[in-house]
């Protein structure tokens, strides 16, 4: 699903920041090991950027909404207020039949900041399918 262009300044970049990939690897390697994490991060590098709603990402991940007073959420809210586009979030698709939630490999604070602006906010993201669930 391509992001629609509007008259307002875009909140999201199309391409993740380079430092997001090592951050995603660091987190993913804790929950699935280094080899699967490396494969997932490589897939995230190649995945197309798509758009999903903030409320849907939080619901699918089963993560709580962090308060706007959270240090990193507040930093992202400031970026939004200044018109600085945010980096797309990096996600690993869950599996409902196995009760596995969507994994936010990188960008949880950005999702929460966007939700505080508008729960229906479009969020740029990259999503990959895990091979091991």
N, CA, C and O atoms as CSV, one atom per row, in Angstrom:
chain,resi,resn,atom,element,x,y,z
A,1,UNK,N,N,0.857,-1.171,0.000
A,1,UNK,CA,C,0.000,0.000,0.000
A,1,UNK,C,C,0.906,1.238,0.000
A,1,UNK,O,O,1.681,1.423,0.939
A,2,UNK,N,N,0.829,2.052,-0.988
A,2,UNK,CA,C,1.664,3.246,-1.100
A,2,UNK,C,C,1.097,4.376,-0.253
A,2,UNK,O,O,-0.113,4.490,-0.056
A,3,UNK,N,N,1.995,5.194,0.233
A,3,UNK,CA,C,1.573,6.337,1.047
A,3,UNK,C,C,1.053,7.436,0.129
A,3,UNK,O,O,1.689,7.783,-0.866
A,4,UNK,N,N,-0.103,7.972,0.472
A,4,UNK,CA,C,-0.686,9.060,-0.309
A,4,UNK,C,C,0.048,10.353,-0.003
A,4,UNK,O,O,0.414,10.615,1.143
A,5,UNK,N,N,0.253,11.136,-1.005
A,5,UNK,CA,C,0.861,12.460,-0.828
A,5,UNK,C,C,-0.238,13.448,-0.485
A,5,UNK,O,O,-1.288,13.472,-1.125
A,6,UNK,N,N,0.008,14.254,0.518
A,6,UNK,CA,C,-0.955,15.268,0.909
A,6,UNK,C,C,-0.272,16.619,0.853
A,6,UNK,O,O,0.925,16.709,0.578
A,7,UNK,N,N,-1.020,17.652,1.109
A,7,UNK,CA,C,-0.460,18.988,1.120
A,7,UNK,C,C,0.401,19.250,2.350
A,7,UNK,O,O,1.208,20.179,2.360
A,8,UNK,N,N,0.230,18.425,3.394
A,8,UNK,CA,C,1.010,18.636,4.608
A,8,UNK,C,C,2.361,17.935,4.513
A,8,UNK,O,O,2.564,17.042,3.690
A,9,UNK,N,N,3.267,18.358,5.367
A,9,UNK,CA,C,4.591,17.750,5.406
A,9,UNK,C,C,4.468,16.305,5.879
A,9,UNK,O,O,3.741,16.018,6.830
A,10,UNK,N,N,5.170,15.412,5.224
A,10,UNK,CA,C,5.118,13.997,5.571
A,10,UNK,C,C,5.773,13.758,6.934
A,10,UNK,O,O,6.816,14.334,7.243
A,11,UNK,N,N,5.147,12.903,7.739
A,11,UNK,CA,C,5.689,12.558,9.058
A,11,UNK,C,C,6.761,11.482,8.989
A,11,UNK,O,O,7.536,11.312,9.930
A,12,UNK,N,N,6.808,10.748,7.865
A,12,UNK,CA,C,7.650,9.563,7.786
A,12,UNK,C,C,8.587,9.601,6.594
A,12,UNK,O,O,8.228,10.080,5.518
A,13,UNK,N,N,9.778,9.095,6.796
A,13,UNK,CA,C,10.711,8.859,5.701
A,13,UNK,C,C,10.266,7.581,4.997
A,13,UNK,O,O,9.490,6.802,5.551
A,14,UNK,N,N,10.743,7.372,3.806
A,14,UNK,CA,C,10.461,6.133,3.088
A,14,UNK,C,C,11.488,5.046,3.427
A,14,UNK,O,O,11.184,3.855,3.349
A,15,UNK,N,N,12.687,5.456,3.799
A,15,UNK,CA,C,13.777,4.521,4.068
A,15,UNK,C,C,14.208,4.622,5.525
A,15,UNK,O,O,14.397,5.725,6.038
A,16,UNK,N,N,14.365,3.480,6.201
A,16,UNK,CA,C,14.822,3.523,7.594
A,16,UNK,C,C,16.232,4.116,7.715
A,16,UNK,O,O,17.044,4.030,6.793
A,17,UNK,N,N,16.490,4.710,8.861
A,17,UNK,CA,C,17.840,5.183,9.156
A,17,UNK,C,C,18.760,3.970,9.293
A,17,UNK,O,O,18.337,2.923,9.785
A,18,UNK,N,N,19.995,4.106,8.867
A,18,UNK,CA,C,20.932,2.977,8.886
A,18,UNK,C,C,21.113,2.402,10.287
A,18,UNK,O,O,21.270,1.191,10.438
A,19,UNK,N,N,21.094,3.250,11.315
A,19,UNK,CA,C,21.313,2.758,12.686
A,19,UNK,C,C,20.137,1.944,13.216
A,19,UNK,O,O,20.261,1.298,14.256
A,20,UNK,N,N,18.993,1.963,12.521
A,20,UNK,CA,C,17.835,1.178,12.954
A,20,UNK,C,C,18.060,-0.326,12.777
A,20,UNK,O,O,17.528,-1.130,13.543
A,21,UNK,N,N,18.842,-0.701,11.777
A,21,UNK,CA,C,19.054,-2.120,11.508
A,21,UNK,C,C,19.885,-2.809,12.602
A,21,UNK,O,O,19.498,-3.888,13.052
A,22,UNK,N,N,21.009,-2.232,13.046
A,22,UNK,CA,C,21.717,-2.850,14.174
A,22,UNK,C,C,20.868,-2.865,15.453
A,22,UNK,O,O,20.972,-3.796,16.252
A,23,UNK,N,N,20.038,-1.846,15.648
A,23,UNK,CA,C,19.155,-1.826,16.817
A,23,UNK,C,C,18.150,-2.970,16.720
A,23,UNK,O,O,17.880,-3.640,17.717
A,24,UNK,N,N,17.596,-3.199,15.535
A,24,UNK,CA,C,16.661,-4.306,15.340
A,24,UNK,C,C,17.368,-5.639,15.577
A,24,UNK,O,O,16.807,-6.536,16.208
A,25,UNK,N,N,18.591,-5.773,15.076
A,25,UNK,CA,C,19.352,-7.012,15.297
A,25,UNK,C,C,19.598,-7.245,16.782
A,25,UNK,O,O,19.449,-8.366,17.266
A,26,UNK,N,N,19.969,-6.208,17.499
A,26,UNK,CA,C,20.243,-6.335,18.926
A,26,UNK,C,C,19.032,-6.895,19.658
A,26,UNK,O,O,19.162,-7.798,20.485
A,27,UNK,N,N,17.856,-6.359,19.355
A,27,UNK,CA,C,16.637,-6.834,20.004
A,27,UNK,C,C,16.267,-8.241,19.533
A,27,UNK,O,O,16.020,-9.129,20.349
A,28,UNK,N,N,16.230,-8.437,18.226
A,28,UNK,CA,C,15.806,-9.729,17.693
A,28,UNK,C,C,16.732,-10.867,18.119
A,28,UNK,O,O,16.264,-11.983,18.345
A,29,UNK,N,N,18.022,-10.609,18.232
A,29,UNK,CA,C,18.952,-11.668,18.636
A,29,UNK,C,C,18.677,-12.143,20.057
A,29,UNK,O,O,19.030,-13.268,20.412
A,30,UNK,N,N,18.056,-11.304,20.868
A,30,UNK,CA,C,17.690,-11.707,22.228
A,30,UNK,C,C,16.507,-12.674,22.239
A,30,UNK,O,O,16.396,-13.506,23.138
A,31,UNK,N,N,15.640,-12.570,21.265
A,31,UNK,CA,C,14.423,-13.394,21.292
A,31,UNK,C,C,14.452,-14.572,20.326
A,31,UNK,O,O,13.640,-15.490,20.447
A,32,UNK,N,N,15.385,-14.559,19.360
A,32,UNK,CA,C,15.395,-15.683,18.418
A,32,UNK,C,C,16.795,-16.174,18.056
A,32,UNK,O,O,16.922,-17.082,17.235
A,33,UNK,N,N,17.842,-15.608,18.640
A,33,UNK,CA,C,19.199,-16.026,18.315
A,33,UNK,C,C,19.795,-15.187,17.191
A,33,UNK,O,O,19.086,-14.490,16.466
A,34,UNK,N,N,21.110,-15.275,17.069
A,34,UNK,CA,C,21.814,-14.407,16.122
A,34,UNK,C,C,21.565,-14.748,14.653
A,34,UNK,O,O,21.368,-13.841,13.845
A,35,UNK,N,N,21.569,-16.025,14.291
A,35,UNK,CA,C,21.364,-16.382,12.874
A,35,UNK,C,C,19.980,-15.981,12.381
A,35,UNK,O,O,19.871,-15.333,11.341
A,36,UNK,N,N,18.910,-16.350,13.102
A,36,UNK,CA,C,17.594,-15.893,12.640
A,36,UNK,C,C,17.464,-14.371,12.636
A,36,UNK,O,O,16.837,-13.804,11.741
A,37,UNK,N,N,18.055,-13.705,13.636
A,37,UNK,CA,C,17.993,-12.242,13.694
A,37,UNK,C,C,18.686,-11.622,12.492
A,37,UNK,O,O,18.187,-10.660,11.908
A,38,UNK,N,N,19.828,-12.168,12.127
A,38,UNK,CA,C,20.555,-11.652,10.961
A,38,UNK,C,C,19.720,-11.825,9.684
A,38,UNK,O,O,19.667,-10.923,8.848
A,39,UNK,N,N,19.075,-12.975,9.539
A,39,UNK,CA,C,18.232,-13.217,8.357
A,39,UNK,C,C,17.046,-12.251,8.331
A,39,UNK,O,O,16.690,-11.732,7.274
A,40,UNK,N,N,16.436,-12.012,9.493
A,40,UNK,CA,C,15.299,-11.088,9.555
A,40,UNK,C,C,15.721,-9.660,9.217
A,40,UNK,O,O,15.021,-8.961,8.484
A,41,UNK,N,N,16.864,-9.226,9.748
A,41,UNK,CA,C,17.338,-7.868,9.466
A,41,UNK,C,C,17.682,-7.720,7.988
A,41,UNK,O,O,17.389,-6.686,7.387
A,42,UNK,N,N,18.296,-8.733,7.399
A,42,UNK,CA,C,18.579,-8.671,5.962
A,42,UNK,C,C,17.283,-8.578,5.162
A,42,UNK,O,O,17.208,-7.843,4.178
A,43,UNK,N,N,16.269,-9.319,5.584
A,43,UNK,CA,C,14.967,-9.245,4.906
A,43,UNK,C,C,14.341,-7.869,5.097
A,43,UNK,O,O,13.725,-7.342,4.170
A,44,UNK,N,N,14.487,-7.276,6.285
A,44,UNK,CA,C,13.952,-5.929,6.540
A,44,UNK,C,C,14.627,-4.888,5.654
A,44,UNK,O,O,13.980,-3.937,5.214
A,45,UNK,N,N,15.914,-5.056,5.391
A,45,UNK,CA,C,16.623,-4.115,4.513
A,45,UNK,C,C,16.005,-4.107,3.112
A,45,UNK,O,O,15.943,-3.066,2.459
A,46,UNK,N,N,15.550,-5.277,2.658
A,46,UNK,CA,C,15.023,-5.424,1.301
A,46,UNK,C,C,13.508,-5.268,1.202
A,46,UNK,O,O,12.973,-5.148,0.100
A,47,UNK,N,N,12.815,-5.268,2.332
A,47,UNK,CA,C,11.352,-5.220,2.325
A,47,UNK,C,C,10.861,-3.860,1.837
A,47,UNK,O,O,11.501,-2.838,2.083
A,48,UNK,N,N,9.734,-3.852,1.152
A,48,UNK,CA,C,9.165,-2.568,0.731
A,48,UNK,C,C,8.588,-1.826,1.934
A,48,UNK,O,O,8.137,-2.444,2.899
A,49,UNK,N,N,8.606,-0.520,1.866
A,49,UNK,CA,C,7.988,0.296,2.915
A,49,UNK,C,C,6.500,0.363,2.631
A,49,UNK,O,O,6.084,0.618,1.501
A,50,UNK,N,N,5.704,0.133,3.661
A,50,UNK,CA,C,4.251,0.201,3.548
A,50,UNK,C,C,3.693,1.035,4.687
A,50,UNK,O,O,4.439,1.508,5.544
A,51,UNK,N,N,2.395,1.213,4.695
A,51,UNK,CA,C,1.755,2.081,5.684
A,51,UNK,C,C,0.728,1.280,6.474
A,51,UNK,O,O,-0.064,0.529,5.904
A,52,UNK,N,N,0.752,1.448,7.787
A,52,UNK,CA,C,-0.232,0.845,8.694
A,52,UNK,C,C,-0.642,1.882,9.735
A,52,UNK,O,O,0.073,2.861,9.952
A,53,UNK,N,N,-1.773,1.674,10.369
A,53,UNK,CA,C,-2.285,2.604,11.389
A,53,UNK,C,C,-1.599,2.362,12.730
A,53,UNK,O,O,-1.287,1.225,13.084
A,54,UNK,N,N,-1.370,3.440,13.466
A,54,UNK,CA,C,-0.735,3.351,14.787
A,54,UNK,C,C,-1.507,2.407,15.694
A,54,UNK,O,O,-0.912,1.552,16.350
A,55,UNK,N,N,-2.825,2.551,15.739
A,55,UNK,CA,C,-3.641,1.731,16.639
A,55,UNK,C,C,-3.539,0.249,16.288
A,55,UNK,O,O,-3.553,-0.598,17.180
A,56,UNK,N,N,-3.436,-0.070,15.005
A,56,UNK,CA,C,-3.348,-1.468,14.588
A,56,UNK,C,C,-2.000,-2.078,14.968
A,56,UNK,O,O,-1.931,-3.240,15.368
A,57,UNK,N,N,-0.937,-1.296,14.842
A,57,UNK,CA,C,0.386,-1.803,15.217
A,57,UNK,C,C,0.459,-2.088,16.713
A,57,UNK,O,O,1.018,-3.103,17.130
A,58,UNK,N,N,-0.102,-1.199,17.513
A,58,UNK,CA,C,-0.100,-1.446,18.962
A,58,UNK,C,C,-0.939,-2.669,19.306
A,58,UNK,O,O,-0.520,-3.496,20.115
A,59,UNK,N,N,-2.112,-2.792,18.706
A,59,UNK,CA,C,-2.978,-3.934,19.000
A,59,UNK,C,C,-2.329,-5.238,18.562
A,59,UNK,O,O,-2.352,-6.212,19.314
A,60,UNK,N,N,-1.755,-5.283,17.373
A,60,UNK,CA,C,-1.150,-6.512,16.861
A,60,UNK,C,C,0.091,-6.921,17.642
A,60,UNK,O,O,0.396,-8.109,17.750
A,61,UNK,N,N,0.800,-5.949,18.181
A,61,UNK,CA,C,2.016,-6.255,18.945
A,61,UNK,C,C,1.710,-6.596,20.400
A,61,UNK,O,O,2.543,-7.176,21.097
A,62,UNK,N,N,0.515,-6.236,20.854
A,62,UNK,CA,C,0.109,-6.433,22.246
A,62,UNK,C,C,1.000,-5.643,23.215
A,62,UNK,O,O,1.143,-6.014,24.380
A,63,UNK,N,N,1.591,-4.562,22.725
A,63,UNK,CA,C,2.416,-3.691,23.567
A,63,UNK,C,C,1.563,-2.558,24.123
A,63,UNK,O,O,0.630,-2.097,23.465
A,64,UNK,N,N,1.881,-2.111,25.331
A,64,UNK,CA,C,1.120,-0.992,25.884
A,64,UNK,C,C,1.539,0.331,25.241
A,64,UNK,O,O,2.667,0.477,24.770
A,65,UNK,N,N,0.621,1.279,25.229
A,65,UNK,CA,C,0.940,2.630,24.777
A,65,UNK,C,C,1.796,3.292,25.850
A,65,UNK,O,O,1.368,3.432,26.996
A,66,UNK,N,N,2.997,3.693,25.478
A,66,UNK,CA,C,3.854,4.413,26.424
A,66,UNK,C,C,3.333,5.838,26.579
A,66,UNK,O,O,2.793,6.402,25.628
A,67,UNK,N,N,3.486,6.426,27.766
A,67,UNK,CA,C,2.994,7.793,27.965
A,67,UNK,C,C,3.809,8.803,27.170
A,67,UNK,O,O,4.967,8.560,26.833
A,68,UNK,N,N,3.189,9.930,26.879
A,68,UNK,CA,C,3.899,10.988,26.144
A,68,UNK,C,C,5.058,11.541,26.964
A,68,UNK,O,O,5.947,12.191,26.414
A,69,UNK,N,N,5.063,11.293,28.267
A,69,UNK,CA,C,6.151,11.749,29.134
A,69,UNK,C,C,7.369,10.829,29.091
A,69,UNK,O,O,8.425,11.182,29.616
A,70,UNK,N,N,7.237,9.644,28.468
A,70,UNK,CA,C,8.393,8.761,28.305
A,70,UNK,C,C,9.475,9.524,27.536
A,70,UNK,O,O,9.177,10.196,26.548
A,71,UNK,N,N,10.710,9.423,27.980
A,71,UNK,CA,C,11.797,10.222,27.407
A,71,UNK,C,C,11.874,10.085,25.881
A,71,UNK,O,O,11.909,11.090,25.172
A,72,UNK,N,N,11.900,8.841,25.372
A,72,UNK,CA,C,12.062,8.642,23.933
A,72,UNK,C,C,10.802,8.984,23.144
A,72,UNK,O,O,10.888,9.459,22.012
A,73,UNK,N,N,9.640,8.746,23.733
A,73,UNK,CA,C,8.391,9.157,23.080
A,73,UNK,C,C,8.368,10.679,22.966
A,73,UNK,O,O,7.999,11.223,21.925
A,74,UNK,N,N,8.761,11.362,24.037
A,74,UNK,CA,C,8.803,12.833,24.027
A,74,UNK,C,C,9.768,13.353,22.959
A,74,UNK,O,O,9.483,14.352,22.299
A,75,UNK,N,N,10.911,12.675,22.790
A,75,UNK,CA,C,11.854,13.082,21.735
A,75,UNK,C,C,11.210,12.962,20.352
A,75,UNK,O,O,11.365,13.845,19.509
A,76,UNK,N,N,10.489,11.865,20.128
A,76,UNK,CA,C,9.830,11.684,18.835
A,76,UNK,C,C,8.685,12.669,18.645
A,76,UNK,O,O,8.462,13.147,17.532
A,77,UNK,N,N,7.958,12.977,19.708
A,77,UNK,CA,C,6.910,14.000,19.616
A,77,UNK,C,C,7.506,15.355,19.254
A,77,UNK,O,O,6.909,16.117,18.494
A,78,UNK,N,N,8.669,15.651,19.793
A,78,UNK,CA,C,9.349,16.909,19.460
A,78,UNK,C,C,9.748,16.920,17.983
A,78,UNK,O,O,9.592,17.936,17.306
A,79,UNK,N,N,10.265,15.788,17.481
A,79,UNK,CA,C,10.618,15.705,16.060
A,79,UNK,C,C,9.391,15.962,15.187
A,79,UNK,O,O,9.463,16.682,14.191
A,80,UNK,N,N,8.266,15.361,15.575
A,80,UNK,CA,C,7.029,15.551,14.812
A,80,UNK,C,C,6.636,17.021,14.814
A,80,UNK,O,O,6.278,17.574,13.774
A,81,UNK,N,N,6.703,17.656,15.983
A,81,UNK,CA,C,6.335,19.074,16.098
A,81,UNK,C,C,7.249,19.956,15.262
A,81,UNK,O,O,6.812,20.973,14.724
A,82,UNK,N,N,8.518,19.571,15.150
A,82,UNK,CA,C,9.496,20.346,14.375
A,82,UNK,C,C,9.419,20.038,12.882
A,82,UNK,O,O,10.066,20.709,12.078
A,83,UNK,N,N,8.629,19.023,12.505
A,83,UNK,CA,C,8.518,18.663,11.094
A,83,UNK,C,C,9.630,17.758,10.602
A,83,UNK,O,O,9.835,17.632,9.395
A,84,UNK,N,N,10.357,17.121,11.525
A,84,UNK,CA,C,11.421,16.190,11.152
A,84,UNK,C,C,10.813,14.814,10.904
A,84,UNK,O,O,10.261,14.216,11.828
A,85,UNK,N,N,10.900,14.300,9.687
A,85,UNK,CA,C,10.301,12.990,9.402
A,85,UNK,C,C,10.942,11.862,10.217
A,85,UNK,O,O,12.149,11.854,10.455
A,86,UNK,N,N,10.109,10.923,10.633
A,86,UNK,CA,C,10.557,9.790,11.422
A,86,UNK,C,C,10.943,8.628,10.516
A,86,UNK,O,O,10.445,8.492,9.398
A,87,UNK,N,N,11.832,7.805,11.024
A,87,UNK,CA,C,12.260,6.611,10.309
A,87,UNK,C,C,11.170,5.537,10.382
A,87,UNK,O,O,10.558,5.361,11.436
A,88,UNK,N,N,10.916,4.817,9.286
A,88,UNK,CA,C,9.920,3.738,9.330
A,88,UNK,C,C,10.258,2.717,10.421
A,88,UNK,O,O,11.427,2.483,10.731
A,89,UNK,N,N,9.222,2.122,10.990
A,89,UNK,CA,C,9.431,1.110,12.019
A,89,UNK,C,C,9.686,-0.239,11.356
A,89,UNK,O,O,9.230,-0.497,10.242
A,90,UNK,N,N,10.418,-1.089,12.059
A,90,UNK,CA,C,10.808,-2.399,11.537
A,90,UNK,C,C,10.065,-3.480,12.308
A,90,UNK,O,O,10.146,-3.549,13.535
A,91,UNK,N,N,9.338,-4.327,11.574
A,91,UNK,CA,C,8.415,-5.271,12.197
A,91,UNK,C,C,8.607,-6.691,11.681
A,91,UNK,O,O,8.996,-6.912,10.534
A,92,UNK,N,N,8.321,-7.656,12.571
A,92,UNK,CA,C,8.284,-9.064,12.194
A,92,UNK,C,C,6.857,-9.538,12.424
A,92,UNK,O,O,6.337,-9.450,13.536
A,93,UNK,N,N,6.229,-10.038,11.370
A,93,UNK,CA,C,4.833,-10.449,11.440
A,93,UNK,C,C,4.645,-11.568,12.458
A,93,UNK,O,O,5.477,-12.467,12.583
A,94,UNK,N,N,3.540,-11.490,13.176
A,94,UNK,CA,C,3.185,-12.525,14.130
A,94,UNK,C,C,2.456,-13.673,13.447
A,94,UNK,O,O,2.393,-13.752,12.220
A,95,UNK,N,N,1.907,-14.564,14.275
A,95,UNK,CA,C,1.158,-15.708,13.760
A,95,UNK,C,C,0.002,-15.954,14.713
A,95,UNK,O,O,0.196,-16.503,15.798
A,96,UNK,N,N,-1.193,-15.555,14.318
A,96,UNK,CA,C,-2.360,-15.652,15.193
A,96,UNK,C,C,-2.660,-17.092,15.579
A,96,UNK,O,O,-3.068,-17.344,16.712
A,97,UNK,N,N,-2.470,-18.046,14.668
A,97,UNK,CA,C,-2.781,-19.440,14.984
A,97,UNK,C,C,-1.842,-20.017,16.040
A,97,UNK,O,O,-2.172,-20.997,16.707
A,98,UNK,N,N,-0.670,-19.400,16.185
A,98,UNK,CA,C,0.290,-19.849,17.206
A,98,UNK,C,C,0.376,-18.861,18.366
A,98,UNK,O,O,1.249,-18.976,19.227
A,99,UNK,N,N,-0.530,-17.895,18.382
A,99,UNK,CA,C,-0.579,-16.866,19.430
A,99,UNK,C,C,0.728,-16.090,19.555
A,99,UNK,O,O,1.155,-15.750,20.658
A,100,UNK,N,N,1.358,-15.815,18.416
A,100,UNK,CA,C,2.589,-15.017,18.377
A,100,UNK,C,C,2.214,-13.626,17.877
A,100,UNK,O,O,1.664,-13.477,16.786
A,101,UNK,N,N,2.514,-12.614,18.679
A,101,UNK,CA,C,2.183,-11.236,18.335
A,101,UNK,C,C,3.182,-10.648,17.341
A,101,UNK,O,O,4.288,-11.161,17.172
A,102,UNK,N,N,2.774,-9.578,16.696
A,102,UNK,CA,C,3.670,-8.785,15.869
A,102,UNK,C,C,4.849,-8.348,16.738
A,102,UNK,O,O,4.654,-7.915,17.873
A,103,UNK,N,N,6.061,-8.459,16.217
A,103,UNK,CA,C,7.251,-8.032,16.950
A,103,UNK,C,C,7.728,-6.703,16.398
A,103,UNK,O,O,7.979,-6.572,15.199
A,104,UNK,N,N,7.853,-5.717,17.276
A,104,UNK,CA,C,8.410,-4.425,16.891
A,104,UNK,C,C,9.917,-4.527,17.113
A,104,UNK,O,O,10.399,-4.399,18.239
A,105,UNK,N,N,10.651,-4.757,16.030
A,105,UNK,CA,C,12.099,-4.912,16.125
A,105,UNK,C,C,12.776,-3.568,16.372
A,105,UNK,O,O,13.801,-3.503,17.051
A,106,UNK,N,N,12.212,-2.508,15.829
A,106,UNK,CA,C,12.721,-1.156,16.071
A,106,UNK,C,C,11.605,-0.168,15.771
A,106,UNK,O,O,10.953,-0.258,14.731
A,107,UNK,N,N,11.385,0.779,16.685
A,107,UNK,CA,C,10.427,1.847,16.427
A,107,UNK,C,C,9.257,1.926,17.387
A,107,UNK,O,O,8.310,2.670,17.131
A,108,UNK,N,N,9.292,1.186,18.481
A,108,UNK,CA,C,8.196,1.198,19.451
A,108,UNK,C,C,7.871,2.613,19.913
A,108,UNK,O,O,6.700,2.985,19.979
A,109,UNK,N,N,8.883,3.400,20.231
A,109,UNK,CA,C,8.641,4.772,20.701
A,109,UNK,C,C,8.027,5.640,19.609
A,109,UNK,O,O,7.205,6.512,19.891
A,110,UNK,N,N,8.428,5.400,18.361
A,110,UNK,CA,C,7.859,6.166,17.240
A,110,UNK,C,C,6.384,5.824,17.041
A,110,UNK,O,O,5.576,6.698,16.728
A,111,UNK,N,N,6.039,4.552,17.225
A,111,UNK,CA,C,4.628,4.155,17.129
A,111,UNK,C,C,3.819,4.866,18.210
A,111,UNK,O,O,2.752,5.417,17.937
A,112,UNK,N,N,4.339,4.850,19.447
A,112,UNK,CA,C,3.616,5.478,20.556
A,112,UNK,C,C,3.472,6.985,20.346
A,112,UNK,O,O,2.408,7.550,20.602
A,113,UNK,N,N,4.532,7.633,19.885
A,113,UNK,CA,C,4.454,9.079,19.635
A,113,UNK,C,C,3.386,9.371,18.580
A,113,UNK,O,O,2.594,10.300,18.738
A,114,UNK,N,N,3.365,8.600,17.534
A,114,UNK,CA,C,2.366,8.802,16.476
A,114,UNK,C,C,0.957,8.575,16.992
A,114,UNK,O,O,0.037,9.309,16.630
A,115,UNK,N,N,0.780,7.568,17.832
A,115,UNK,CA,C,-0.528,7.291,18.413
A,115,UNK,C,C,-0.991,8.479,19.244
A,115,UNK,O,O,-2.173,8.823,19.218
A,116,UNK,N,N,-0.080,9.114,19.983
A,116,UNK,CA,C,-0.448,10.281,20.792
A,116,UNK,C,C,-0.903,11.449,19.913
A,116,UNK,O,O,-1.726,12.259,20.338
A,117,UNK,N,N,-0.378,11.537,18.710
A,117,UNK,CA,C,-0.817,12.575,17.770
A,117,UNK,C,C,-2.217,12.231,17.255
A,117,UNK,O,O,-3.111,13.077,17.225
A,118,UNK,N,N,-2.386,10.958,16.847
A,118,UNK,CA,C,-3.658,10.507,16.287
A,118,UNK,C,C,-3.590,8.986,16.182
A,118,UNK,O,O,-2.712,8.456,15.501
A,119,UNK,N,N,-4.500,8.278,16.845
A,119,UNK,CA,C,-4.462,6.812,16.820
A,119,UNK,C,C,-4.627,6.250,15.414
A,119,UNK,O,O,-4.235,5.112,15.153
A,120,UNK,N,N,-5.202,7.031,14.510
A,120,UNK,CA,C,-5.365,6.613,13.121
A,120,UNK,C,C,-4.228,7.085,12.223
A,120,UNK,O,O,-4.317,7.001,10.998
A,121,UNK,N,N,-3.166,7.579,12.838
A,121,UNK,CA,C,-2.017,8.074,12.071
A,121,UNK,C,C,-1.427,6.949,11.221
A,121,UNK,O,O,-1.258,5.823,11.688
A,122,UNK,N,N,-1.121,7.273,9.973
A,122,UNK,CA,C,-0.421,6.330,9.102
A,122,UNK,C,C,1.043,6.284,9.511
A,122,UNK,O,O,1.690,7.318,9.673
A,123,UNK,N,N,1.549,5.078,9.675
A,123,UNK,CA,C,2.942,4.874,10.066
A,123,UNK,C,C,3.642,4.099,8.961
A,123,UNK,O,O,3.161,3.052,8.528
A,124,UNK,N,N,4.771,4.611,8.508
A,124,UNK,CA,C,5.576,3.879,7.531
A,124,UNK,C,C,6.298,2.752,8.257
A,124,UNK,O,O,6.838,2.933,9.348
A,125,UNK,N,N,6.293,1.585,7.623
A,125,UNK,CA,C,6.920,0.434,8.260
A,125,UNK,C,C,7.409,-0.554,7.207
A,125,UNK,O,O,7.018,-0.515,6.040
A,126,UNK,N,N,8.266,-1.422,7.669
A,126,UNK,CA,C,8.693,-2.572,6.877
A,126,UNK,C,C,8.343,-3.805,7.691
A,126,UNK,O,O,8.633,-3.882,8.885
A,127,UNK,N,N,7.714,-4.773,7.027
A,127,UNK,CA,C,7.265,-5.989,7.699
A,127,UNK,C,C,7.849,-7.196,6.975
A,127,UNK,O,O,7.803,-7.286,5.748
A,128,UNK,N,N,8.401,-8.123,7.760
A,128,UNK,CA,C,8.900,-9.370,7.178
A,128,UNK,C,C,8.232,-10.561,7.857
A,128,UNK,O,O,7.744,-10.478,8.985
A,129,UNK,N,N,8.231,-11.664,7.127
A,129,UNK,CA,C,7.676,-12.925,7.625
A,129,UNK,C,C,8.804,-13.738,8.256
A,129,UNK,O,O,9.838,-13.951,7.622
A,130,UNK,N,N,8.619,-14.193,9.489
A,130,UNK,CA,C,9.640,-15.065,10.072
A,130,UNK,C,C,9.524,-16.468,9.472
A,130,UNK,O,O,8.424,-16.919,9.155
A,131,UNK,N,N,10.626,-17.139,9.321
A,131,UNK,CA,C,10.615,-18.481,8.732
A,131,UNK,C,C,10.499,-19.558,9.814
A,131,UNK,O,O,10.319,-20.735,9.503
A,132,UNK,N,N,10.603,-19.156,11.078
A,132,UNK,CA,C,10.712,-20.155,12.144
A,132,UNK,C,C,9.478,-20.277,13.004
A,132,UNK,O,O,9.501,-21.016,13.988
A,133,UNK,N,N,8.372,-19.568,12.672
A,133,UNK,CA,C,7.142,-19.748,13.465
A,133,UNK,C,C,6.042,-20.338,12.610
A,133,UNK,O,O,4.934,-20.563,13.097
